[in-house]
Amino acid sequence: QVQLVQSGGGSVEAGGSLRLSCTASGITYNDYCMGWFRQAPGREREGVVVIDVDDTTSYLDSVRGRFTISKDSDKVALYLQMDSLKPEDTATYYCAADMCRAHGRRAYSYIHHRVGMAYWGKGTLVTISS
């Protein structure tokens, strides 16, 4: 059974930084793409960044250069370092995982084709004040 447990988030002023963490159980990195998605009030969910099984990444254009995804294979953990935060980054952020290759998908599919993932964390609120 796949479980994704998130931590981190909170509130910070514009220009600040936050780090999100996600600890996974029931998955192996060789089979799963993992990523971060977000949903702001009144808006559709969007993919922020996804890391593929071969460690290639795909970023949402608006966060590229400010956000960095990383993973720790030993801990089966996923991280999102968010720098130079803007008020428009305010949203609930979700960790997610999917057996991408089994579905013929790559990291960019989730970002640019708005494909959803199979497993989701509970979400953590990130609030950026101006």
N, C-alpha and C positions, 0 to 999 in steps of 0.2 A: 504494500500500500504506500503510495507516494504521499508524503507530507512536506509542506513548505512552511517554515516558521520564520516570520519576519521580525526584525528589530531595527531600531533607529528611527530617524525622522524627527519631526518636531517643528519648531518655529525659528526663523532666523530673518534678519534684515537682508534686503537686497544687497548683493555683492558677497554675501557670506557663503559658508560651505556646510554641507551635511553629508553623512554617510549612512547608507542603508545596508543592512545585512540580511541574508536569507540562508537558513540552514536546511538542507534537504535530506530526506531519508527515503529509502525505497527506490533510488535511482542510481544510475551510473553515468558519468559524464560521456562515456563512449557512445551512448545511445540517445542522449537527450540534449536538445538545444535548451538553453535557459535564458531568461531575460527579465527585463523590467518594463512594465506597462504603467500607464497612469490614466486617471479619469478626473477631470475637473468638473465642478458642478455645472450641470446644464450642457455638458459636452460629451461626445462619444469617447470611449476608451481609445487610447492610441499607444502604439508600441514606442518605447523610448530607446531601448538598445537590447539587442539579442546577441548572445555568443553561441557559435556553432560548435559541433563536436570536434572540429579541427581547429578551434580557437579563433576562427575568423569572426569578425564582429560587423554588425550593421547598426548604425545610429540614426535616429531621427535628426533631420537637418538642423532643427532649432537647438539641439543640445550638443551637437558635435563640437569638440574642442573645449567644452565645459564639463561634460560628464564622462566618467570613465568606469567601464565595467571590468570586473576581475573575478577570478574564482580560485578557490583553494581546494585542490583535488583531495588532499588528505582529510580535510574537514567536511568535504562535500558542501561547501558554502559558496555563496555568490554575494558579491558586493557591488554597490553603486556609489562611487564618489562623485558628489555634485558640488561643483565650484562655480563661482560667479553667478550665483542664483539670482533669478529675476522673479518679479511678482507673477508673471505668467507661467512660472513653473509650479505654482500652487495647485495641488491635486492630491488625490489618494493614489499612492504608488503600490503596485502589486508585483510580487515576484511570481514567475511562472515557469513551467517546464513542459516540454513536449517531445515525443519520440519523432523528431523531425525527419530523420532519414527514412524511417519506416513509412512515412507519409510522402516521401519524395520532396521534402521542403528544405530550404536553406534559410540562413538567418535573415536574409533580406526579405523573404516571403512574409515574415511576421511584421516587419516595419513598413514595407512599401505596398504590400498587397493586403494588409490588414487582416491577416490570418490569425485566428485565436489559438491559444494553447490549451492543452488538456487539463493541466493541473495548476492550481492557483493558491497563493498565500492569501491571508485574510485582509491584507492591505494596511498601509500606514499613512497617516496624514502628514503632508509636508505643506507648511504655510510660509510664504515669503512676503514680508511686509516691505512697503516702499519707503 
